[in-house]
Amino acid sequence: MERIPILQMGEFLMVTIQVDMHDKLAMSLQDDLTERISRKNAKGVLIDISSLEMVDSFIGRMLSNIAAMSSVLDARTVVVGMQPAVAITLVELGLSLKGVRTALNIERGMALLQSIRSSQQQVEDSPIEQPYA
Amino acid sequence: MNSPTPEIVPIRSESDVVIVRQNVRKWSISVGFSLVDQTKIVTAASELARNTLIHGGGGELKSFLLQEGNRKGLCLIFDDQGPGIPDIEKALQDGYTTKGGMGLGLGGSKRLSNEFEIKTEVGKGTSIKIIRWKA
């Protein structure tokens, strides 16, 4: 069966959607990503949709689901490269992509994931307060 | 005035929904739509084709290129012989869904079109017509 490849870059996973996805392909990407986040202990997911000429409610729901599932698995999702015509249409369609972080391009998306990650690490590295010590 | 013979695309599987999108893109380019208008009608067609498949149990899309004087447009008609829509008002409400979707298909595609018309009969089927005119 056709699959969308998932690349790994350190703690992050990256997906570039380059085909016009039918619904089952979108669902399998959602499942594959969730499984990979958990197996690789990934901390971020970057989804490049710059080749997508259309995002309808099904693909929009897939993006929201990926963001929600990755968040439960302690990873952040950033969607990058949305074409302006797609953004205009999404709003008119009534989709707000709640909970999905976006960035203009891959470079900014990666920077966003890295900055979220380093602020997380600062919290993890700070000594645990022991109020009754 | 309609073009004499419509083009017909069957909607029987998920890959047909993709084929609908590709055809609507091709037709909207031939009408001369801007990129934003192309995207709007392709997205509306994707929603309606999925409805035809999931709710109507499959059907077909007929398309007509329209020309009224200087005005050009694209008319898409989605037909199915499915169960029909018992309550159109409700079906058009955002967030109303009977099959676990987002409930944006009908209302959303109406917003993305210039003209929108539903004919439906319970037990007989549904026909949805949308038109987008070249701006």
Interface residues (C-beta under 8 A of the other chain):
Chain A: D20 M21 H22 D23 K24 E53 M54 V55 D56 S57 F58 G60 R61 Q83 P84 A85 V86 I88 T89 E92 L93 G94 L95
Chain B: E14 S15 V17 V18 R21 Q22 R25 L35 V36 Q38 T39 K40 V42 T43 S46 E47 R50 D94 G101 M102 L104 G105 G107 G108 S109 R111 L112
